[in-house]
Amino acid sequence: MGWKAVARSSPGTSHQYQGIACQDYASYQVFEDVIVGAVADGAGSAKYAEVGSQLAVETTLKFLSDYLEKRKKSSGQKYSPPLSEEEAENLFGKTVTQVQRELSKQAVSRDCFAKDLACTLLVFIATPNWIAAMQIGDGFIAIHPENSEYELLFQPDKGEFANETAFITSPNAIKEKQIQVIEEKQKFICASTDGLEKVAIRFRDWQPFPPFFEPFEAYLRETDEPKTDYQYVDEFLNSHRLNQRTDDDKTLLLCLWE
């Protein structure tokens, strides 16, 4: 038993036409029964958007991985105990601060402003029995608990105007973050940037669209090595049918406990 996961991104057609690199980034780490995942979408207006999104994800994973290793040693338990709401609020607040610090250092080294590295950030820590998650900006995290239907953890932050959202570099990022802790057995987790919102979420009631998620959950159940057997995900992300519905960068971080 253990976690199966895969993280893949594909540039949007609008970026391909303009010769712009994919500005999304996603990655994860597994520690026995715990999986930590992060997804970021670089702001279209940011000069170094792709640099900011990758640095935000890598910094997040390192910071949370160090924390979880220390926590597991101190708890002495075989399985990781759930985070309380207070612990999650404190931990994710420190995560935001650490990411902002690293982005500021990068801005100094590139002689630019921190906003030139702006990105959204979606993060989760999960075991088979609980999940703690944070979201700053748009995109989505959907879960499939063992005894219920697919759930959307947060409503994407779209800001006051069209094509506007919150970014990790914002001075109000800590206040704007959304946090949730759920103590329930989890089967499947999907995190994505806003490029897939149109096909994965019913906007009329902000609910996940099951036919979008079901094939990916089945794919993870069927494959033994998602780290190398990711052709199915890539074909979907680069399909003509999908590109007709969205011209934005697209990212999928898929996780399954089996």
N, C-alpha and C positions, 0 to 999 in steps of 0.2 A: 504494500500500500504506500501511497505517497502522492505528491503533487505532479501533475503534468502541466506544462505551460509552454506558450509560444508568444513571441512579440514580433510583429511585422509592420512595416510602414511602406507607403507608396506615395510618390508625388502626385499632386492633383494635375489635371490637364492644363489648368490655367498657369501653373508654375512651369510645366513642361514647355508650353508655348513661349514663355518669357525667358526660358533658360535658367530658372531659379531652382535651387536645390530644395529637397523636401525639408520642411521646417518642423516636422513632427519627430518625436523620439519616445521610445518606450523600452523598458527593460524590467527585469525581476531577479530576485535571488530566493533560494529555498534553503531553509535551515530545519531539517527533520520535518516536524509537523507544521512549520510556519512558512508562509510565502509572503514576500514583500514585493509589491509592484508599484511602478510609477509611470505616468504618461504625461507628456508635455507637448504643447503646441506653440511654437514661436509666433509672436505677433507679426502680422503681415507688414506693419509699419516699422518693425525693428530691423536695423541695419545688419545685425548679427543674430537673427532669429534662430537659425539652426544651431549656432554655438550655444545660445542661452538655453534652449530646450534640452540639449544633450547634457550640459553641465548641471542643470536643475535636477534632472533624473538621476544622474550619477552621484551627485552630492546627497540627494535624498536617500538613495539606497545604502550608501556608505554610512550615513548618520544613523539610520534606523537599524541597520544590521549590527553596528557596534552596540547600540542600545539593547537590542534583543538578546545578543550573546551574553551581555552582563546580567540582564534580567533573568535569563534562564538559569545561569549559574547560581544566582542568589536565591532563586525559588526552590531549586533542588527537585523540581517535579519533572516527571517524564514528559508530560504534555504541557504546553505553554498556557498559563492561566490567562483568562480574558483581561483586557484593559478595562478599567472603570471609565466612566464619562470624564471624570476629572483628570485621570492619567492621560487619556487621549487628547484632551484639550491642551494639557501642558506639553505633551510630547510633540504634537503637531505644531504647536506654537513655536517650540524650539527648532523644529524642522524648517519652518518658514524662515526664521531668523538665520539659520545656518546657510540656507540656500541664498538668501539675500546677501549674506556676507561674501560668499564665493562669487556670486555674480558681480558684486562691487569690485572685488579684486581683479576679476577678468576685465571689467570695464577700465580700470586703471592701466592694466597691462596693454590694452588696445587703444588707450587714449580716446575713450568714447564715454558716453553717458550710460548709466545702468539701464535706462529705458531702451537702449539699443540692443539689449539682450532679453527683452521682455518676453514672457511666455506664460501660458496657463500651467497649472500643475494639479494632477489627480494622483492620489496616493492611497494604497490600502495595505493593511497588515491582516493576514487571515490564517486561521487554523481550520480544521474540519468542524470546529464547534463554535467559532465566533469570527467576526470581522469588524475591524475599526478602519474608518476611511475618512479622507479629507479631500475637498475639492475647492480650488480657486479658479474661477472662470468657467468657460463652457466645456463641452465634452460630456461624457457620462460614464458612470460605473453602474453596471447592472449585475444582479446576483440571482441565483436560482437556489433558494433554500430547499432542504430535503423534503419538507412537507407542505410546500406552497408554490405558487406561480412565480414567474420572473418578477423582480422588483427593481425599480430605479432608486438608487440611494439618494440622489440629489437632483433637483431641477437645475438645468444648466443656467449659469449666470449670464444673461444677455445684455445687462446694462440698460441704460435709459434710451439709447438710440440704436438704430440698425447697425449690425456688424461691430457692436461694442461689447466688451466683456472686461472682467477683472484680470489683472496679471500679477504674478508673484513679485514683480519689482515695484508695485504700487506701495506708497507709504501706509495705506490702509489694508494691506494684504492680510494681516493677522485678523483684523476685524471682519474682513469680507469672507474669510474661509468658512466653509460648511463642514461640519463634523458629525459623524454618526457611529455608534457602536451597537452591534446586533449580536446577541448571544443566541445563536441558532445554528443548527448543523447546515453547512454549506456544501453544495455539490459543484457549482459552476460560478465563475466570476468572469465578467467581460468589462474591460476598461477601454475607452476610445476617445479620440479627439472629436471635435465638432463636425469633421468632414463626413461622418457617418450618421449624424443625428437624424437626417431626413428619412433614412431607410430603417433605422432601428427603434425610433421612438414615435408613439402616437402623440402628436402635439396637442390634440384637443383635450386630452386628459393626463398628459405627461406619464404615460405608461409604456413599458417596453413592448415591442412588437414581437411576440413569440416566434413567428416563422423566420425572423432574422437570426435569432440566437440558437434555435434548435439544431440546425445543421452543424454549427460550430461545436456544440456540446457533443453531438454524435461523432464528429471528426476526432475530437480528443479521446473519446472512448475507444475508438477503433485503431488509432495509431499508437505504436509503442515508443516512437522517438520523435516527438513534435519538434525538438530542437533542429532536426535535420529533415524531417518529413513535413515541410511547410508549403509544399506546392499548392495544396488546396486553398490555403489562405491567400497566397500570392495571386493565384488565378482570379480569386474573387476581387481582391483589391485593385487589380489591373483590368478587370472585365469591362467590355464596352457598355454593357447594360448598366453597370454601376456608374461609369463615367458620364453617362447620359443624365444621371440624376444629381451628380455633384462634381464640381471641378476643383474642389479643395483637396489638400493633402489628406490621406486616410491612414489611420493606425488602428490595429487591433492587438490587445493584450488579453489572451485567453488562458484561463486556469481551471483545472479540474482536479478534484480530490478523488482518488480511486484506490 
